Amino acid sequence: MKYEFLDHTADIKIKSYGKTQEMAFENMTLAISEYLSKGEKIKAKVGKKVEVHGTDLENLLYNFLDELIYLLDAEQFIVAKAEVSLLGNNIKATLYGDSTKNYKDLDHIKAPTYAEMHVKKTQSGWEFQVVVDV
């Protein structure tokens, strides 16, 4: 399993998994894409390079999600998938996606939150959990 949506009273709780931290970030991107598009497949027409920094892995996850939301709101770019390279608490990623103008009725995320957030090592790799404010 790459990710799952968990029950939450008011917002969206997502858990992503990966053998590596990079894979957990990439799978979180897939979950965000699925939520925003309501399950419609987003085409990976355009690539955008981004760099995101954090003070620790949780802050990096928060900042990474914030970047995905910024691209949606400010540049009308919806992400389909990501290729993530991680060095310490820094990400260099290529995000693949498309213009929001090519999709109708997209959902919206206001912001990531630190509520119930965790980044942890498991026996099978890594598990990231986040709640996003919708």
LUMKOLNU-632674 format. One record per atom (N, C-alpha, C): residue number from 1; residue in one letter; x, y, z. Coordinates in Angstrom, 1 decimal, decimal comma. Layout:
// LUMKOLNU-632674
[atom NUM A [X Y Z]]
...
***
This chain:
// LUMKOLNU-632674
[atom 1 M [0,8 -1,2 0,0]]
[atom 1 M [0,0 0,0 0,0]]
[atom 1 M [0,9 1,2 0,0]]
[atom 2 K [0,6 2,2 -0,9]]
[atom 2 K [1,3 3,4 -1,0]]
[atom 2 K [0,9 4,5 0,0]]
[atom 3 Y [-0,5 4,6 0,2]]
[atom 3 Y [-1,1 5,6 1,1]]
[atom 3 Y [-2,5 5,1 1,4]]
[atom 4 E [-3,0 5,8 2,4]]
[atom 4 E [-4,4 5,6 2,7]]
[atom 4 E [-5,0 6,8 3,4]]
[atom 5 F [-6,3 7,0 3,2]]
[atom 5 F [-7,0 8,1 3,8]]
[atom 5 F [-7,7 7,5 5,1]]
[atom 6 L [-7,5 8,2 6,2]]
[atom 6 L [-8,0 7,8 7,5]]
[atom 6 L [-9,2 8,7 7,9]]
[atom 7 D [-10,0 8,1 8,8]]
[atom 7 D [-11,2 8,9 9,3]]
[atom 7 D [-10,7 10,1 10,1]]
[atom 8 H [-11,4 11,2 9,8]]
[atom 8 H [-11,1 12,4 10,6]]
[atom 8 H [-12,5 13,2 10,6]]
[atom 9 T [-12,7 13,9 11,7]]
[atom 9 T [-14,0 14,5 11,9]]
[atom 9 T [-14,3 15,7 10,9]]
[atom 10 A [-13,3 16,5 10,7]]
[atom 10 A [-13,5 17,7 9,9]]
[atom 10 A [-12,5 17,9 8,7]]
[atom 11 D [-11,4 17,3 8,8]]
[atom 11 D [-10,4 17,5 7,8]]
[atom 11 D [-10,0 16,2 7,1]]
[atom 12 I [-8,9 16,1 6,4]]
[atom 12 I [-8,4 14,9 5,7]]
[atom 12 I [-7,2 14,4 6,3]]
[atom 13 K [-7,2 13,2 6,8]]
[atom 13 K [-6,0 12,6 7,4]]
[atom 13 K [-5,5 11,5 6,4]]
[atom 14 I [-4,1 11,7 6,1]]
[atom 14 I [-3,5 10,8 5,1]]
[atom 14 I [-2,3 10,1 5,8]]
[atom 15 K [-2,1 8,9 5,5]]
[atom 15 K [-0,9 8,2 5,9]]
[atom 15 K [-0,3 7,6 4,6]]
[atom 16 S [1,0 7,9 4,4]]
[atom 16 S [1,8 7,4 3,3]]
[atom 16 S [2,9 6,5 3,8]]
[atom 17 Y [3,3 5,6 2,9]]
[atom 17 Y [4,3 4,6 3,2]]
[atom 17 Y [5,4 4,6 2,2]]
[atom 18 G [6,5 4,1 2,5]]
[atom 18 G [7,6 3,9 1,6]]
[atom 18 G [8,8 3,2 2,2]]
[atom 19 K [9,5 2,4 1,3]]
[atom 19 K [10,7 1,7 1,8]]
[atom 19 K [11,7 2,7 2,2]]
[atom 20 T [11,7 3,9 1,6]]
[atom 20 T [12,6 5,0 1,9]]
[atom 20 T [11,8 6,2 2,2]]
[atom 21 Q [12,5 7,2 2,8]]
[atom 21 Q [11,8 8,5 3,1]]
[atom 21 Q [11,3 9,1 1,8]]
[atom 22 E [12,2 9,1 0,7]]
[atom 22 E [11,8 9,6 -0,6]]
[atom 22 E [10,5 9,0 -1,1]]
[atom 23 M [10,4 7,7 -1,0]]
[atom 23 M [9,2 7,0 -1,5]]
[atom 23 M [8,0 7,5 -0,7]]
[atom 24 A [8,1 7,7 0,6]]
[atom 24 A [7,0 8,1 1,5]]
[atom 24 A [6,6 9,5 1,0]]
[atom 25 F [7,5 10,4 0,7]]
[atom 25 F [7,2 11,7 0,2]]
[atom 25 F [6,5 11,6 -1,2]]
[atom 26 E [7,0 10,8 -2,0]]
[atom 26 E [6,4 10,6 -3,4]]
[atom 26 E [5,0 10,0 -3,2]]
[atom 27 N [4,8 9,1 -2,3]]
[atom 27 N [3,4 8,5 -2,1]]
[atom 27 N [2,5 9,5 -1,5]]
[atom 28 M [3,0 10,4 -0,6]]
[atom 28 M [2,1 11,4 -0,1]]
[atom 28 M [1,6 12,4 -1,2]]
[atom 29 T [2,5 12,6 -2,2]]
[atom 29 T [2,1 13,4 -3,3]]
[atom 29 T [1,0 12,8 -4,1]]
[atom 30 L [1,1 11,5 -4,3]]
[atom 30 L [0,0 10,7 -5,0]]
[atom 30 L [-1,3 10,9 -4,3]]
[atom 31 A [-1,2 10,8 -2,9]]
[atom 31 A [-2,5 10,9 -2,1]]
[atom 31 A [-3,1 12,3 -2,3]]
[atom 32 I [-2,2 13,3 -2,2]]
[atom 32 I [-2,7 14,7 -2,4]]
[atom 32 I [-3,4 14,9 -3,7]]
[atom 33 S [-2,7 14,3 -4,8]]
[atom 33 S [-3,3 14,4 -6,1]]
[atom 33 S [-4,6 13,7 -6,2]]
[atom 34 E [-4,7 12,5 -5,6]]
[atom 34 E [-6,0 11,8 -5,7]]
[atom 34 E [-7,1 12,6 -5,0]]
[atom 35 Y [-6,8 13,2 -3,8]]
[atom 35 Y [-7,8 13,9 -3,1]]
[atom 35 Y [-8,2 15,2 -3,9]]
[atom 36 L [-7,3 15,9 -4,4]]
[atom 36 L [-7,6 17,2 -5,1]]
[atom 36 L [-8,4 16,9 -6,4]]
[atom 37 S [-8,1 15,8 -7,1]]
[atom 37 S [-8,8 15,5 -8,3]]
[atom 37 S [-10,0 14,6 -8,2]]
[atom 38 K [-10,3 14,3 -6,9]]
[atom 38 K [-11,5 13,4 -6,6]]
[atom 38 K [-11,3 12,1 -7,4]]
[atom 39 G [-10,1 11,6 -7,5]]
[atom 39 G [-9,8 10,3 -8,1]]
[atom 39 G [-9,6 10,4 -9,6]]
[atom 40 E [-9,8 11,5 -10,2]]
[atom 40 E [-9,5 11,6 -11,7]]
[atom 40 E [-8,0 11,6 -11,9]]
[atom 41 K [-7,6 10,9 -12,9]]
[atom 41 K [-6,2 10,8 -13,2]]
[atom 41 K [-5,7 12,1 -13,7]]
[atom 42 I [-4,7 12,7 -13,1]]
[atom 42 I [-4,0 13,9 -13,5]]
[atom 42 I [-2,9 13,5 -14,5]]
[atom 43 K [-2,8 14,2 -15,6]]
[atom 43 K [-1,8 13,9 -16,6]]
[atom 43 K [-0,5 14,6 -16,2]]
[atom 44 A [0,6 13,9 -16,4]]
[atom 44 A [2,0 14,4 -16,0]]
[atom 44 A [2,6 15,1 -17,3]]
[atom 45 K [2,0 16,2 -17,7]]
[atom 45 K [2,4 16,9 -18,9]]
[atom 45 K [3,6 17,8 -18,7]]
[atom 46 V [3,8 18,4 -17,5]]
[atom 46 V [4,8 19,4 -17,3]]
[atom 46 V [5,6 19,0 -16,1]]
[atom 47 G [6,9 19,2 -16,1]]
[atom 47 G [7,7 19,0 -14,9]]
[atom 47 G [8,2 20,3 -14,3]]
[atom 48 K [8,1 20,4 -13,0]]
[atom 48 K [8,6 21,6 -12,3]]
[atom 48 K [9,6 21,2 -11,2]]
[atom 49 K [10,7 21,8 -11,2]]
[atom 49 K [11,7 21,5 -10,2]]
[atom 49 K [11,5 22,4 -9,0]]
[atom 50 V [11,5 21,8 -7,8]]
[atom 50 V [11,4 22,6 -6,5]]
[atom 50 V [12,4 22,2 -5,5]]
[atom 51 E [12,7 23,1 -4,6]]
[atom 51 E [13,6 22,8 -3,5]]
[atom 51 E [12,8 23,2 -2,2]]
[atom 52 V [12,8 22,3 -1,3]]
[atom 52 V [12,1 22,6 0,0]]
[atom 52 V [13,0 22,3 1,1]]
[atom 53 H [13,0 23,1 2,1]]
[atom 53 H [13,9 23,0 3,3]]
[atom 53 H [13,0 22,9 4,6]]
[atom 54 G [13,6 22,2 5,6]]
[atom 54 G [12,9 22,0 6,8]]
[atom 54 G [13,9 22,0 8,0]]
[atom 55 T [13,4 22,2 9,2]]
[atom 55 T [14,3 22,1 10,4]]
[atom 55 T [14,4 20,6 10,9]]
[atom 56 D [13,4 19,8 10,5]]
[atom 56 D [13,4 18,4 10,8]]
[atom 56 D [12,5 17,7 9,8]]
[atom 57 L [12,3 16,4 9,9]]
[atom 57 L [11,5 15,7 8,9]]
[atom 57 L [10,0 16,1 8,9]]
[atom 58 E [9,5 16,4 10,1]]
[atom 58 E [8,1 16,8 10,2]]
[atom 58 E [7,9 18,2 9,5]]
[atom 59 N [8,8 19,1 9,9]]
[atom 59 N [8,7 20,4 9,3]]
[atom 59 N [8,9 20,4 7,8]]
[atom 60 L [9,8 19,5 7,3]]
[atom 60 L [10,0 19,3 5,9]]
[atom 60 L [8,8 18,7 5,2]]
[atom 61 L [8,1 17,8 5,8]]
[atom 61 L [6,8 17,3 5,3]]
[atom 61 L [5,8 18,4 5,2]]
[atom 62 Y [5,7 19,2 6,2]]
[atom 62 Y [4,7 20,4 6,3]]
[atom 62 Y [5,1 21,3 5,1]]
[atom 63 N [6,4 21,7 5,0]]
[atom 63 N [6,8 22,6 4,0]]
[atom 63 N [6,6 22,1 2,5]]
[atom 64 F [6,8 20,8 2,4]]
[atom 64 F [6,6 20,1 1,1]]
[atom 64 F [5,1 20,2 0,7]]
[atom 65 L [4,3 19,9 1,6]]
[atom 65 L [2,8 19,9 1,3]]
[atom 65 L [2,4 21,4 1,0]]
[atom 66 D [3,0 22,3 1,8]]
[atom 66 D [2,7 23,7 1,6]]
[atom 66 D [3,1 24,1 0,2]]
[atom 67 E [4,2 23,6 -0,3]]
[atom 67 E [4,6 23,9 -1,7]]
[atom 67 E [3,6 23,4 -2,7]]
[atom 68 L [3,1 22,2 -2,5]]
[atom 68 L [2,1 21,6 -3,4]]
[atom 68 L [0,9 22,5 -3,5]]
[atom 69 I [0,4 22,9 -2,3]]
[atom 69 I [-0,7 23,8 -2,2]]
[atom 69 I [-0,5 25,2 -2,9]]
[atom 70 Y [0,7 25,7 -2,7]]
[atom 70 Y [1,1 27,0 -3,3]]
[atom 70 Y [1,0 26,9 -4,8]]
[atom 71 L [1,6 25,8 -5,4]]
[atom 71 L [1,6 25,6 -6,8]]
[atom 71 L [0,1 25,5 -7,4]]
[atom 72 L [-0,7 24,9 -6,6]]
[atom 72 L [-2,1 24,8 -7,0]]
[atom 72 L [-2,8 26,2 -7,0]]
[atom 73 D [-2,6 26,9 -5,9]]
[atom 73 D [-3,3 28,2 -5,7]]
[atom 73 D [-2,7 29,3 -6,6]]
[atom 74 A [-1,3 29,4 -6,6]]
[atom 74 A [-0,7 30,5 -7,2]]
[atom 74 A [-0,4 30,3 -8,7]]
[atom 75 E [-0,1 29,1 -9,1]]
[atom 75 E [0,4 28,8 -10,4]]
[atom 75 E [-0,6 27,9 -11,2]]
[atom 76 Q [-1,8 27,6 -10,6]]
[atom 76 Q [-2,8 26,7 -11,2]]
[atom 76 Q [-2,1 25,4 -11,8]]
[atom 77 F [-1,2 24,8 -11,0]]
[atom 77 F [-0,5 23,6 -11,3]]
[atom 77 F [-0,9 22,5 -10,4]]
[atom 78 I [-1,5 21,4 -10,9]]
[atom 78 I [-1,9 20,3 -10,0]]
[atom 78 I [-0,9 19,2 -10,2]]
[atom 79 V [-0,4 18,7 -9,2]]
[atom 79 V [0,7 17,7 -9,2]]
[atom 79 V [0,1 16,3 -9,4]]
[atom 80 A [0,7 15,5 -10,3]]
[atom 80 A [0,3 14,1 -10,5]]
[atom 80 A [1,2 13,2 -9,8]]
[atom 81 K [2,5 13,5 -9,8]]
[atom 81 K [3,5 12,6 -9,1]]
[atom 81 K [4,8 13,4 -8,9]]
[atom 82 A [5,6 12,8 -8,1]]
[atom 82 A [6,9 13,5 -7,7]]
[atom 82 A [8,0 12,5 -7,8]]
[atom 83 E [9,2 13,0 -8,1]]
[atom 83 E [10,5 12,3 -8,0]]
[atom 83 E [11,3 13,1 -7,0]]
[atom 84 V [11,5 12,5 -5,8]]
[atom 84 V [12,1 13,2 -4,7]]
[atom 84 V [13,5 12,7 -4,4]]
[atom 85 S [14,4 13,7 -4,2]]
[atom 85 S [15,7 13,4 -3,7]]
[atom 85 S [15,9 14,1 -2,4]]
[atom 86 L [16,3 13,4 -1,4]]
[atom 86 L [16,4 13,9 0,0]]
[atom 86 L [17,8 13,9 0,5]]
[atom 87 L [18,2 15,1 1,0]]
[atom 87 L [19,5 15,2 1,6]]
[atom 87 L [19,4 15,9 3,0]]
[atom 88 G [19,4 15,1 4,0]]
[atom 88 G [19,1 15,7 5,3]]
[atom 88 G [17,7 16,2 5,4]]
[atom 89 N [17,5 17,4 5,8]]
[atom 89 N [16,2 18,0 5,8]]
[atom 89 N [15,9 18,9 4,6]]
[atom 90 N [16,4 18,5 3,5]]
[atom 90 N [16,2 19,3 2,3]]
[atom 90 N [15,7 18,3 1,2]]
[atom 91 I [14,8 18,8 0,4]]
[atom 91 I [14,2 18,1 -0,7]]
[atom 91 I [14,6 18,8 -2,0]]
[atom 92 K [15,0 18,1 -3,0]]
[atom 92 K [15,0 18,5 -4,4]]
[atom 92 K [14,1 17,6 -5,1]]
[atom 93 A [13,1 18,1 -5,8]]
[atom 93 A [12,1 17,3 -6,4]]
[atom 93 A [11,7 17,8 -7,8]]
[atom 94 T [11,4 16,9 -8,6]]
[atom 94 T [10,7 17,2 -9,9]]
[atom 94 T [9,3 16,8 -9,7]]
[atom 95 L [8,4 17,7 -9,9]]
[atom 95 L [7,0 17,5 -9,7]]
[atom 95 L [6,4 17,5 -11,1]]
[atom 96 Y [5,6 16,5 -11,4]]
[atom 96 Y [5,0 16,3 -12,7]]
[atom 96 Y [3,5 16,5 -12,6]]
[atom 97 G [2,9 17,3 -13,5]]
[atom 97 G [1,5 17,6 -13,4]]
[atom 97 G [1,0 18,3 -14,6]]
[atom 98 D [-0,1 19,1 -14,3]]
[atom 98 D [-0,8 19,7 -15,4]]
[atom 98 D [-1,5 21,0 -14,9]]
[atom 99 S [-2,0 21,8 -15,8]]
[atom 99 S [-2,7 23,0 -15,5]]
[atom 99 S [-4,1 22,6 -14,9]]
[atom 100 T [-4,5 23,3 -13,9]]
[atom 100 T [-5,8 23,1 -13,3]]
[atom 100 T [-6,9 23,4 -14,3]]
[atom 101 K [-6,6 24,2 -15,3]]
[atom 101 K [-7,7 24,6 -16,3]]
[atom 101 K [-8,2 23,4 -17,1]]
[atom 102 N [-7,4 22,3 -17,1]]
[atom 102 N [-7,8 21,1 -17,8]]
[atom 102 N [-8,7 20,1 -17,0]]
[atom 103 Y [-9,1 20,6 -15,8]]
[atom 103 Y [-9,8 19,7 -14,9]]
[atom 103 Y [-11,0 20,5 -14,3]]
[atom 104 K [-12,1 19,8 -14,1]]
[atom 104 K [-13,3 20,5 -13,6]]
[atom 104 K [-13,5 20,0 -12,1]]
[atom 105 D [-14,0 20,9 -11,3]]
[atom 105 D [-14,5 20,5 -10,0]]
[atom 105 D [-13,4 19,9 -9,1]]
[atom 106 L [-12,2 20,5 -9,1]]
[atom 106 L [-11,1 20,1 -8,2]]
[atom 106 L [-11,4 20,4 -6,8]]
[atom 107 D [-11,0 19,6 -5,9]]
[atom 107 D [-11,1 19,9 -4,4]]
[atom 107 D [-10,0 20,9 -4,0]]
[atom 108 H [-10,1 21,3 -2,8]]
[atom 108 H [-9,1 22,3 -2,4]]
[atom 108 H [-8,6 21,9 -1,0]]
[atom 109 I [-7,3 22,3 -0,7]]
[atom 109 I [-6,7 22,1 0,6]]
[atom 109 I [-6,3 23,5 1,0]]
[atom 110 K [-6,7 23,9 2,2]]
[atom 110 K [-6,3 25,2 2,7]]
[atom 110 K [-4,8 25,2 3,1]]
[atom 111 A [-4,4 24,2 3,9]]
[atom 111 A [-3,1 24,2 4,5]]
[atom 111 A [-2,8 22,8 5,1]]
[atom 112 P [-1,5 22,5 5,2]]
[atom 112 P [-1,2 21,3 6,1]]
[atom 112 P [-1,3 21,7 7,5]]
[atom 113 T [-1,3 20,8 8,4]]
[atom 113 T [-1,3 21,1 9,8]]
[atom 113 T [-0,3 20,2 10,5]]
[atom 114 Y [0,1 20,5 11,7]]
[atom 114 Y [0,9 19,6 12,6]]
[atom 114 Y [0,1 18,7 13,4]]
[atom 115 A [-1,2 18,9 13,4]]
[atom 115 A [-2,1 18,0 14,2]]
[atom 115 A [-2,0 16,6 13,8]]
[atom 116 E [-1,7 15,7 14,7]]
[atom 116 E [-1,6 14,3 14,5]]
[atom 116 E [-0,5 13,9 13,5]]
[atom 117 M [0,4 14,8 13,2]]
[atom 117 M [1,5 14,5 12,2]]
[atom 117 M [2,5 13,6 12,9]]
[atom 118 H [3,0 12,7 12,1]]
[atom 118 H [4,2 12,0 12,5]]
[atom 118 H [5,0 11,5 11,3]]
[atom 119 V [6,3 11,3 11,5]]
[atom 119 V [7,2 10,7 10,5]]
[atom 119 V [7,9 9,7 11,3]]
[atom 120 K [7,8 8,4 11,0]]
[atom 120 K [8,5 7,4 11,8]]
[atom 120 K [9,0 6,2 10,9]]
[atom 121 K [10,0 5,7 11,4]]
[atom 121 K [10,7 4,5 10,8]]
[atom 121 K [9,9 3,3 11,3]]
[atom 122 T [9,6 2,4 10,4]]
[atom 122 T [8,9 1,1 10,7]]
[atom 122 T [9,7 0,0 10,3]]
[atom 123 Q [9,3 -1,2 10,6]]
[atom 123 Q [10,0 -2,4 10,2]]
[atom 123 Q [10,1 -2,5 8,6]]
[atom 124 S [9,1 -2,1 7,9]]
[atom 124 S [9,1 -2,2 6,5]]
[atom 124 S [9,6 -0,9 5,8]]
[atom 125 G [9,9 0,1 6,5]]
[atom 125 G [10,4 1,4 5,9]]
[atom 125 G [10,0 2,6 6,6]]
[atom 126 W [9,2 3,5 6,0]]
[atom 126 W [8,8 4,7 6,6]]
[atom 126 W [7,3 4,9 6,5]]
[atom 127 E [6,8 5,7 7,5]]
[atom 127 E [5,3 6,0 7,6]]
[atom 127 E [5,2 7,5 7,9]]
[atom 128 F [4,5 8,2 7,1]]
[atom 128 F [4,2 9,6 7,3]]
[atom 128 F [2,7 9,8 7,5]]
[atom 129 Q [2,3 10,6 8,4]]
[atom 129 Q [0,9 10,9 8,6]]
[atom 129 Q [0,7 12,4 8,8]]
[atom 130 V [-0,3 12,9 8,1]]
[atom 130 V [-0,6 14,3 8,2]]
[atom 130 V [-2,1 14,5 8,1]]
[atom 131 V [-2,5 15,6 8,7]]
[atom 131 V [-3,9 16,1 8,6]]
[atom 131 V [-3,8 17,4 7,8]]
[atom 132 V [-4,6 17,5 6,7]]
[atom 132 V [-4,7 18,8 6,0]]
[atom 132 V [-6,0 19,4 6,2]]
[atom 133 D [-6,0 20,7 6,3]]
[atom 133 D [-7,2 21,6 6,6]]
[atom 133 D [-7,9 21,8 5,2]]
[atom 134 V [-9,1 21,4 5,2]]
[atom 134 V [-9,9 21,6 3,9]]
[atom 134 V [-11,0 22,5 4,1]]
***
